[in-house]
């Protein structure tokens, strides 16, 4: 097994100017990756796009993989900030109504900056970012489980944690497959309606 590439930054930015430089490098790298693809993305192209010297880039990032790792972190944080309010809004609805909202949310997650999303998704395991992504998933699961546990008279699921786990992970996997291999299922809400019905019937068969 080949050793895992260096993904930790060479040095952490502490001053405002340094933080601006690092942010510029990360944003530029994401743009270069979308334009050229991961294979043809080089640190020279990233530095040129960011408007910094290659020496400045290497002050903060020892490898292209370290920059990619930083992009993954930023992408996860951006998704969490953007979609957390929607999750909170969805779980406040009656159970049967909340399911389609949550399914649509996952579909929208996969559609967000889709070209970059696909590039990064292929690098998550290689760069050791599975735990980072898993923690983001757990935070969403907790929101759902806490909501279901707080109103058992409305949400008739026997196991709130399992319900939240299934909603997030089953939906994420199925949507991922559809986006990559069966985009026709995303048309006219076919996937949304079918998956919502599946989850409703399994998690709360009494609700029709």
N, C-alpha and C positions, 0 to 999 in steps of 0.2 A: 504494500500500500504506500503510495507516495505521500510525503509529509504535507500537512495542511499549510497553505500559503500564509504569509504574514498578513494579518488583517488589522492589527492594532495600529492606531496612528502613531507616528514617530514622536510627535509632541502635541500636547493638548493646547489649544488656544486659550489664553488667559485674559488678554486685553481686547478691547472692543475692535481694534483694527485687525488683530489676528483672527478673531472670530469672523469678521467680514470676509477676510481672505479665504478661510476654510469653507465658508458657505458658498463663496463664488466658485471655488474649485469643485465642490460637490454638485452644484447646480450645472456647471459647465460639463462635468463628466456625464451627467444624466442626458444632456442634450446631445453630446457626441455619441453616446451609446445608441440613442434613438436614430441618429443620422447614419452612423456607419455600422452599427451592430457591435457586439461585444468583442469579437475577434479582431476587428480592425480599429478598435479604440486603443489609442496609445497615450502614454503620459504626455508626450509632446503635443498631441492634438488637444488634450485636456487643458494643458497650460496655456496654449495659444488662445483657446476659447475663453478661458477664465481671465486672460489678460495679465498673467503672471509669468515669471521666468520658471524654467524647469527646476532650477535650484530652489526657488521658493516652494514649489510644489513638493519637492522631496524633503523639505524641512518638516512638513506635516505628515506626508504619506510615503512610506517606504516602497510601496508596490501599487500596481493598478488594482490588485485585489483588495488592498486596504481602502482604496477610494470606493470600490464597489460595495464593500461592507458598510461604509458610511452612507452610501446611497440607500441601501436596504433599510438601515435604521431610520433614515429620514422618511422614506416611503411608508414604513409602518407607522411612524408618528403622524404623518400627514393623514393617512387613512383613519387612524384612531380619532384625531381631532375633527375630521370632516364628518364621520359617520356616527360618532358617539351620541350627538343630539338626536339623530334619527332613531337610534336604538331605544333611547329613553322615551321618545314619543311613541314608538311602536308598542313597547311593552305595557304602556298605560291603557291600551285598548282591551276590550274583551278578548279572551283567548283565541276564539275562532277568527276574529278579525286581525289579530296581531300577526298570525302566521304569514298571510300573504305579504304584509308589510316587511317582515323580516326576510322572507325569501327575495323580495324585490331589492332589499338593501344589499344582500349578498351578490345578486346579479350586478348591481351598480358598483359594488366594490371591485368586481373583476373587470368592469368596463372602465374604471378610473385609470387614466394614463395607461391604456392597455398595452401599448408597445413596450413601454418601460417595464410594466408589470410582468410581461412574459419573459423578458430578459433576466430580470431579477429572480423570478421564480425558479429558473434553472440553476441559479447560483446559491440558493439558500442552504442547501445541504452541503455543497462543496466548501462554502465559506463558514460553516458552523453556526448558522443563524437560525436553526430550527427552534431552539429554545426561545429566542427573541420573538419569533413569530408566534410561538405557542403561548407566551405570556400575554400577548395582545388578544389572542383568541380566548384565553381564560378570563380576561377582564370583561369581555362581552358576555361570556357564558354566565358569569356571576351576576351581571345586571338582570339577565333573563330569569335565572333561578331565584334571585331575591324577590323579584316581582311576583313570580308564581307562588312562592312560599307565603307571601304577605296577604294573599287573597284566595284562600282555598275554596271559598264559597263560589267564586267565579271561575277559577281555573282548576278543573278537576283532573289534575295529573297526580299520580301516586308518588312520583319521584321527581321533584323539580330539577335536581342536578342532572339527572339522566335526560330529562326533557330538553334542558338547555344544551347539553352536550350533543344530543342528536340533531337539534335544530341547526346549531352552528357548524358542526363537522360534516354531517350528512349533506346539508345544503351546499356547503363550500365545495365538497368533492364533486357532487353532481353538476353544479354550475361550472366548475373548472373543466370537466369533461365536455360539457356542451359548448362552452366558449371555444375550446381548442379543436373539437372534432365534430360537433353537431350544432353549428350556429343556427341552423334552421329551426331548432327547438325553441330558440329565444324569440322567434317571431310570433306576433299576435298573442303574447302571454301564454303560449303553450306550456313551456316549462314551469313558469310561475304557478299557473293554475293546477297542473298535474302534481307538482311537488307539494304545494300547499294542501291539496286534498289528501295526499299520502300522509303528511305529517299530522293533520287534524285527525284522521281516522285512527292512526296508530297511537298517538299520544292521548287523545281524548275521544274515544269512540262514541260517547254519549252525545257529543255536540254535533249537530247536523245543520 
